[in-house]
Structure formats: C-alpha cells, structure tokens
C-alpha cells in the first residue's frame, strides 16, 4: 500500500511492523536556555528552563565580568518570582593564588536572603572582577518539589591581570520543599559588564 506523506517534523517509523509517520522523539540532551549579556544588567534571570522533560541540568557560565569587586550569588525562581528566605545553605572550598603564594579556605554558609554564593564571599576573597567561568549542576530528579541540591565549580581572575586567580568548589541545599523552574544570577554589588551562559538538559 502507498503511505501518504506526513506532516512537517514527523519521522518515518514502524508500528507493529507497518511503516507510519510519528512525531520526532527528543534527544538525550538539549540546550534549554542561553544568553549573552548586553546593556550591563544587574542580574541574569531565566524562567521556565527547568521542566520534567529532563532529569539533570547544567548551567555553564563563560567570561562573566562584574563592574565592581564582589561575589556572585544564585537563587531559584518559580512562577516568575525569586525564591528568597532563610533556607539557602551550602559549603565552599576555595583555592586562591596570587603571584608567589597561594591559600586555601573552607567555609560553610547560611544565607538569609542572598541565595548560594557560587563564587566569592566576604570571608573568602571577595574580589570577582573579570573572566569568571564555571558550571552549576542541578540533579533535578523526577520530583521537582523536594529538597533541592546543587553543585558548582567556578574559576575567576580577580583583576584584569592573570596575577590573581581563584577556584571554588561547592555544594548547596535548599532546606525545605520548594518547586523551582528557573534561576537568578547576580553580583553582590555593581552590574554585569559582559558574559555568556548556556543551560543544557539531560535525560536519564
């Protein structure tokens, strides 16, 4: 028998041994959000990028610059609003290098409103100015209303030179049941001069 043509974006498949048209299945991973900083905004907000379509998500950050010497924070978003409160908690390990010397620091954090510190803090070299890169891992899971955990790895030049650099490795938890579908990135002071970011979702 002759099979009539299908619709746009359909693929040819077999159903019970018979050729037929069907919607194309999603890939194992996909870019779900991305952006390039323009206009020196005070924050980066992405809403609706976390859904049940993927089980794991990674946020990649490249060449993020601040207009002042400060730290960078991450908060969850849900339904177009930022999730605040006293439940953001985390642990950071931090390695700092300057010409001829280095130092290490380990710090627990309990933030009442600023979210997770994914790089820099008043206690661990509060000097993110240029060339921040890194990634944040969101082990989403099947239940999006749960105790949310994240992990991050970030690296930065502290000035416009290469003489001061630091690396930060951390993990955080939101101590309570909280649905979230997006995120907010912002510096502790000043605005974002430039940078790029991409969010990728992965199926199990």
C-alpha positions as CSV (number, residue, x, y, z in Angstrom):
1,X,0.0,0.0,0.0
2,X,1.1,3.6,-0.6
3,X,1.8,5.7,2.5
4,X,0.6,9.3,2.2
5,X,3.1,12.0,3.1
6,X,3.3,13.0,6.8
7,X,3.3,16.4,8.4
8,X,6.3,18.7,9.0
9,X,8.8,17.5,11.5
10,X,7.4,13.9,11.6
11,X,9.7,10.9,11.0
12,X,9.1,7.6,9.4
13,X,8.9,4.7,11.9
14,X,7.4,1.2,12.3
15,X,4.3,0.5,14.3
16,X,3.6,-3.2,14.7
17,X,5.7,-3.8,11.6
18,X,3.8,-1.3,9.5
19,X,5.6,1.9,8.2
20,X,3.9,5.1,9.6
21,X,4.6,8.7,10.5
22,X,5.2,9.9,14.1
23,X,6.5,12.9,15.9
24,X,10.2,13.0,16.3
25,X,11.4,12.0,19.7
26,X,13.5,14.3,21.8
27,X,17.3,13.8,22.0
28,X,19.2,12.7,25.1
29,X,20.3,16.3,25.7
30,X,19.3,19.7,24.5
31,X,20.1,23.4,25.1
32,X,17.1,24.7,27.0
33,X,18.3,28.3,27.6
34,X,21.2,30.6,26.7
35,X,22.1,34.3,26.6
36,X,24.8,36.9,26.0
37,X,25.0,39.8,28.4
38,X,24.3,43.2,26.9
39,X,23.5,46.6,28.4
40,X,25.1,46.0,31.9
41,X,22.1,44.4,33.6
42,X,22.0,44.0,37.4
43,X,21.0,40.3,37.1
44,X,20.5,37.3,34.9
45,X,17.1,35.7,35.1
46,X,15.9,32.6,33.2
47,X,12.3,31.4,33.9
48,X,10.8,28.1,32.7
49,X,14.1,26.4,31.7
50,X,13.7,23.6,34.3
51,X,10.9,21.2,33.4
52,X,10.1,17.5,33.8
53,X,11.3,16.9,30.2
54,X,14.9,16.3,31.5
55,X,16.2,14.8,34.7
56,X,19.5,16.7,35.1
57,X,20.6,20.2,34.1
58,X,23.9,22.1,33.9
59,X,24.3,25.8,33.8
60,X,27.6,26.8,32.0
61,X,29.0,30.3,32.6
62,X,31.7,31.9,30.4
63,X,33.7,35.2,30.7
64,X,31.3,36.8,33.2
65,X,32.6,40.2,34.3
66,X,31.4,42.4,37.2
67,X,31.8,46.2,37.3
68,X,32.9,46.1,40.9
69,X,34.9,43.8,43.2
70,X,32.3,41.5,44.6
71,X,30.9,38.0,44.9
72,X,28.2,36.2,42.7
73,X,25.1,34.6,44.0
74,X,22.5,32.2,42.7
75,X,18.8,32.0,43.7
76,X,15.9,29.8,42.5
77,X,12.9,31.1,40.6
78,X,9.4,29.8,40.5
79,X,6.4,31.0,38.5
80,X,8.2,34.3,37.6
81,X,9.2,35.1,41.2
82,X,12.5,34.7,43.1
83,X,12.6,32.3,45.9
84,X,14.0,34.1,49.0
85,X,14.1,33.3,52.7
86,X,16.4,31.7,55.1
87,X,16.7,28.2,53.7
88,X,19.7,28.5,51.3
89,X,22.7,26.6,52.8
90,X,26.0,25.5,51.4
91,X,29.6,24.6,51.8
92,X,32.5,26.0,49.8
93,X,36.2,25.0,49.4
94,X,38.3,27.7,47.9
95,X,41.9,27.9,46.5
96,X,43.4,31.3,45.9
97,X,46.5,32.1,44.0
98,X,48.5,35.3,43.7
99,X,52.0,35.8,42.4
100,X,54.3,33.7,44.5
101,X,51.8,32.3,47.0
102,X,48.5,30.5,47.4
103,X,46.0,29.9,50.2
104,X,43.0,27.6,50.8
105,X,39.8,28.2,52.7
106,X,36.8,26.2,53.6
107,X,33.6,27.9,54.6
108,X,30.0,26.9,55.5
109,X,27.4,29.4,54.6
110,X,23.9,30.2,55.9
111,X,22.3,32.9,53.8
112,X,19.1,34.6,54.9
113,X,18.4,36.3,51.6
114,X,21.3,36.2,49.1
115,X,21.0,32.6,47.9
116,X,24.0,30.4,47.3
117,X,27.4,32.1,47.0
118,X,28.8,30.3,43.9
119,X,31.9,32.4,43.9
120,X,33.5,34.8,46.3
121,X,32.3,36.0,49.7
122,X,33.5,38.5,52.3
123,X,35.2,35.6,54.1
124,X,36.8,34.1,51.0
125,X,38.4,36.8,48.9
126,X,35.5,39.0,47.8
127,X,37.1,40.0,44.5
128,X,35.4,38.7,41.4
129,X,36.0,41.3,38.7
130,X,36.8,39.5,35.4
131,X,36.8,36.3,33.5
132,X,34.5,34.2,35.7
133,X,33.9,30.7,34.2
134,X,32.2,27.6,35.6
135,X,29.2,25.4,35.8
136,X,26.4,24.6,38.2
137,X,24.9,21.1,38.3
138,X,21.2,20.6,39.1
139,X,20.4,17.0,39.9
140,X,16.7,17.6,39.2
141,X,15.2,14.2,39.8
142,X,11.7,13.1,39.0
143,X,10.0,15.1,41.8
144,X,10.5,18.8,41.3
145,X,9.1,19.6,44.7
146,X,11.8,18.3,47.0
147,X,14.9,19.3,49.0
148,X,16.8,20.9,46.1
149,X,20.5,20.3,45.9
150,X,23.1,21.8,43.6
151,X,26.8,21.6,43.0
152,X,29.1,24.2,41.4
153,X,32.7,24.6,40.2
154,X,33.9,28.2,39.3
155,X,37.1,29.9,38.5
156,X,38.0,33.6,38.2
157,X,40.6,36.2,37.6
158,X,40.3,38.7,40.4
159,X,41.6,41.6,38.4
160,X,42.3,42.4,34.8
161,X,45.7,40.7,35.1
162,X,46.5,37.0,35.5
163,X,48.4,37.5,38.8
164,X,45.4,36.8,41.0
165,X,43.2,33.7,40.4
166,X,40.9,31.6,42.5
167,X,39.0,28.3,42.2
168,X,35.8,27.5,44.1
169,X,34.1,24.1,44.6
170,X,30.8,23.9,46.5
171,X,27.5,22.3,47.1
172,X,24.3,23.7,48.4
173,X,20.8,22.6,49.5
174,X,17.5,24.5,49.9
175,X,16.4,23.3,53.3
176,X,12.7,22.7,52.5
177,X,10.3,21.6,49.9
178,X,10.4,24.1,47.1
179,X,9.3,23.9,43.4
180,X,11.5,25.9,41.0
181,X,11.6,26.3,37.3
182,X,14.3,28.9,36.8
183,X,17.2,30.8,38.3
184,X,18.6,34.2,39.1
185,X,22.3,35.1,39.0
186,X,23.5,38.4,40.4
187,X,26.6,40.1,41.8
188,X,26.7,41.4,45.4
189,X,27.3,44.9,44.1
190,X,27.5,46.7,40.7
191,X,26.3,45.3,37.4
192,X,27.2,42.6,34.9
193,X,29.5,44.1,32.3
194,X,29.6,41.1,29.9
195,X,29.4,37.3,29.7
196,X,27.6,34.3,28.3
197,X,25.6,31.4,29.7
198,X,24.0,28.1,28.5
199,X,21.7,25.7,30.2
200,X,21.7,22.1,29.0
201,X,19.1,19.4,30.0
202,X,20.0,15.7,30.1
203,X,17.6,12.7,30.0
204,X,18.2,9.8,32.3
